[in-house]
Amino acid sequence: MAALVVLVACGGDPTRPPGGSGGGGTSSTATTAGSMPGGATLMGVVRDDAGAALADAFLGLCADACWASASAADGSFAYENVPAGDYHLDVRVNGTPGNPDQPPTSGTLSVAMTLAAGETLELPPLFVPDPGAATLLVAGSQTVSLAGLTLTADPAEWSLPFGIDTPYLSAVRVPEPQWPPNPVDGAKVIARWALNPYGTTSEVPMPLTIVNDIGLAAHDAVGVYTLNPSRGELEREATATVSPDGNTIEAPAGITQVTWIVLAE
């Protein structure tokens, strides 16, 4: 098994990565000058949307810097001797392959946590959704409908994540048993969608309409949240209201991030 590899230093001290293990084979742990006896342990397992274990899923444990690892053959992973503090864990898996006209998608999620000295935190199984085939965007403002979502976007206003050159959208609605542990304080989550290209931001908010197959009553209001990929936390971006006929949930004020869309009431 390969030892933990430093992925990105984001302004922090790269000499202080926590240890980690993953990637299959015989277990090993990377130990650095910054890992502390009595530090925390973070562990879990990565699965696909059919429930099968995912080997070699990319894992990045991030604070001021990110440290990369991979899931083992049975989907498990562990980070050991982690200094106490606030972190988020990024998980990414290659999804639907692309073709010359469609970029490949990837299933991506991010989970925030606080680790205490000496704590062993075992996360619930992390199900990584496949967002499906990409729909290429053209120049100018346009409306795209996917997985019960209708988003109005102008790719000229987008900042795409590193490695993505062509603007596109893909989306999948994630069933409740596979929701990642991203809570919304004081609110009940009622629906989640995973979108790509994960990490895209828009300078201009993108109006959003959702098919109301959730059972909300006409004129009901719900919060619209997106996942901040730099912190692994949900952020409220808009309030959506059910149309008078009850058919759609409308957020004309829009959202600014292509990550996950979460409705909560």
C-alpha positions in Angstrom: 0.0 0.0 0.0 1.3 3.4 -0.9 1.9 5.8 2.0 0.1 9.1 2.3 1.1 11.6 -0.3 1.0 15.4 0.1 -1.5 16.6 -2.5 -1.8 20.4 -2.1 -0.5 22.9 0.3 -3.1 25.7 0.7 -1.2 28.2 2.6 -0.6 25.9 5.5 2.5 24.2 6.8 3.1 21.1 4.5 5.4 19.6 7.2 2.3 18.9 9.4 0.2 16.4 7.4 -1.7 13.7 9.4 -0.8 10.1 8.7 -3.1 7.9 6.5 -3.6 4.6 4.9 -5.5 3.3 1.9 -5.3 1.9 -1.6 -5.4 -1.9 -1.0 -2.7 -4.4 0.0 -0.9 -4.5 3.3 -1.7 -1.6 5.6 0.9 1.0 6.3 0.8 4.4 7.9 2.7 7.6 6.9 4.1 9.3 9.9 5.5 12.9 9.7 7.1 15.4 12.1 3.6 16.9 12.7 1.7 13.8 13.5 1.2 13.6 17.3 0.9 10.5 19.6 -2.6 10.5 20.9 -3.9 12.3 17.8 -7.2 11.5 16.3 -8.1 8.6 13.9 -10.6 9.0 11.1 -11.9 6.0 9.3 -14.7 4.9 7.0 -15.6 3.1 3.8 -16.4 4.3 0.3 -19.2 2.7 -1.8 -20.8 3.3 -5.2 -24.5 4.1 -5.7 -25.2 0.4 -5.9 -23.6 -0.3 -2.5 -20.5 -2.0 -3.8 -17.1 -1.2 -2.3 -15.0 1.3 -4.3 -11.3 0.7 -4.4 -8.8 3.4 -5.2 -11.3 6.2 -4.7 -9.4 9.5 -4.3 -9.4 10.9 -0.7 -8.2 14.3 0.4 -8.2 15.3 4.1 -8.0 19.1 4.2 -7.4 21.8 6.7 -4.9 24.5 5.8 -3.5 21.9 3.4 -4.8 18.7 1.8 -3.3 15.3 2.1 -4.2 12.6 -0.4 -4.8 8.9 0.0 -7.0 6.2 -1.6 -9.5 3.7 -0.5 -8.4 0.0 -0.1 -9.7 -2.9 -2.1 -12.7 -3.2 0.3 -13.4 0.5 0.1 -12.0 1.3 3.5 -9.7 4.1 4.5 -8.1 5.4 7.6 -6.2 8.5 8.7 -4.2 8.1 11.9 -2.4 10.4 14.3 -4.4 13.4 13.0 -3.8 16.6 15.0 -7.0 17.9 16.6 -8.9 20.5 14.6 -11.4 21.2 11.9 -11.2 19.3 8.6 -13.1 18.3 5.5 -12.7 15.1 3.7 -13.1 15.1 -0.1 -14.0 11.9 -2.0 -13.9 11.6 -5.8 -14.5 8.7 -8.1 -14.5 8.6 -11.9 -18.0 8.4 -13.2 -19.6 8.2 -16.6 -16.9 8.2 -19.3 -16.9 11.1 -21.8 -16.4 11.1 -25.6 -14.8 13.7 -27.9 -17.9 15.9 -27.4 -18.6 15.2 -23.7 -16.2 15.5 -20.8 -16.0 12.7 -18.3 -17.9 13.2 -15.1 -16.8 12.4 -11.6 -18.7 11.5 -8.4 -17.6 13.9 -5.7 -18.6 14.7 -2.1 -17.1 16.6 0.8 -17.8 16.1 4.5 -16.8 18.5 7.3 -15.8 17.4 10.8 -14.0 18.4 14.0 -11.5 15.9 15.3 -10.5 15.9 19.0 -7.2 14.6 20.4 -7.4 10.8 21.0 -10.8 10.5 19.2 -11.6 7.7 16.8 -14.3 8.9 14.4 -15.8 6.3 12.1 -17.9 8.0 9.4 -21.0 6.3 8.0 -20.6 4.7 4.6 -19.9 7.3 2.0 -21.9 6.6 -1.2 -20.4 8.4 -4.2 -23.0 9.1 -6.8 -22.4 8.9 -10.5 -23.7 12.2 -12.0 -24.3 10.7 -15.4 -23.6 11.9 -18.9 -22.6 15.5 -19.5 -24.8 18.0 -21.3 -22.6 20.5 -23.1 -23.4 24.2 -22.8 -23.3 26.7 -25.6 -22.5 30.3 -25.6 -24.9 32.7 -23.9 -27.6 32.3 -21.3 -29.4 28.9 -21.6 -31.7 26.7 -19.6 -30.8 23.1 -18.9 -33.1 20.4 -17.4 -31.6 17.4 -15.7 -32.8 15.0 -13.0 -35.8 17.1 -12.1 -33.7 20.4 -11.9 -33.9 23.2 -14.4 -31.0 25.6 -14.2 -30.5 28.8 -16.2 -26.8 29.5 -16.7 -24.3 31.5 -18.8 -20.9 29.7 -19.0 -19.3 33.1 -19.7 -19.9 33.8 -16.1 -18.5 30.6 -14.8 -15.1 29.8 -13.2 -14.4 26.2 -14.0 -12.4 23.9 -11.6 -8.8 23.0 -12.6 -8.6 20.5 -15.4 -12.0 21.3 -16.9 -11.9 23.3 -20.1 -15.4 22.8 -21.5 -18.5 24.0 -19.7 -21.2 21.3 -19.2 -23.7 20.2 -16.6 -24.6 16.8 -15.3 -26.8 15.9 -12.3 -28.3 13.0 -10.4 -30.8 13.0 -7.5 -29.4 11.1 -4.6 -31.7 8.8 -2.6 -32.0 9.4 1.1 -30.2 6.2 2.3 -27.1 7.5 0.4 -27.0 11.0 1.7 -23.6 12.1 3.0 -23.5 13.4 6.5 -23.8 17.1 5.7 -26.3 18.4 8.3 -28.3 21.6 8.0 -28.5 23.1 11.5 -32.1 23.7 12.6 -33.6 22.3 9.4 -34.7 19.0 7.9 -33.1 17.9 4.6 -35.8 16.8 2.2 -33.9 16.3 -1.1 -30.3 16.3 -2.5 -28.7 16.4 -6.0 -25.1 15.9 -7.0 -23.9 18.1 -9.9 -20.9 18.5 -12.1 -18.5 20.0 -12.9 -18.1 20.0 -9.1 -16.5 23.2 -7.8 -17.7 25.5 -10.6 -18.8 28.9 -9.4 -20.8 31.5 -11.3 -20.4 35.3 -10.9 -24.1 35.7 -11.7 -26.7 33.6 -9.7 -28.3 30.9 -11.7 -32.1 30.7 -11.4 -33.4 27.3 -10.3 -36.6 25.4 -10.8 -37.3 21.9 -9.4 -40.1 19.4 -10.2 -42.2 19.1 -7.0 -42.4 15.4 -6.7 -41.5 15.8 -3.0 -45.1 16.4 -1.9 -44.7 20.1 -0.8 -47.9 22.1 -0.7 -48.5 25.1 -2.9 -46.8 28.3 -1.6 -44.6 26.3 0.8 -41.1 27.8 1.2 -37.9 25.8 1.6 -34.2 26.7 1.9 -31.9 26.0 -1.1 -28.3 25.1 0.0 -25.2 24.3 -2.0 -22.0 22.5 -0.7 -19.0 24.7 -0.2 -16.1 22.6 -1.6 -13.5 24.4 0.3 -15.1 23.6 3.7 -17.3 20.6 3.1 -20.3 22.6 4.6 -23.7 23.4 3.2 -24.4 27.1 2.7 -27.9 28.6 2.2 -28.1 30.5 -1.1 -31.8 31.1 -1.7 -35.3 30.5 -0.6 -37.5 28.5 -3.0 -41.3 28.7 -3.1 -43.7 26.1 -4.4 -45.8 27.4 -7.4 -49.5 28.1 -6.9 -50.4 25.0 -8.9 -48.0 22.9 -6.8 -46.0 21.6 -9.7 -42.7 23.2 -9.3 -40.3 24.6 -6.6 -38.9 27.9 -7.8 -35.8 29.8 -6.7 -35.5 32.8 -9.1 -32.8 34.4 -7.0 -30.6 31.4 -8.0 -27.5 29.7 -6.8 -23.8 30.4 -7.5 -22.1 27.0 -7.0 -22.2 23.8 -9.0 -21.6 21.2 -6.3 -24.6 19.7 -4.5 -28.1 21.2 -4.3 -29.9 20.5 -1.1 -33.5 21.4 -0.1 -34.3 21.8 3.6 -37.3 23.0 5.6 
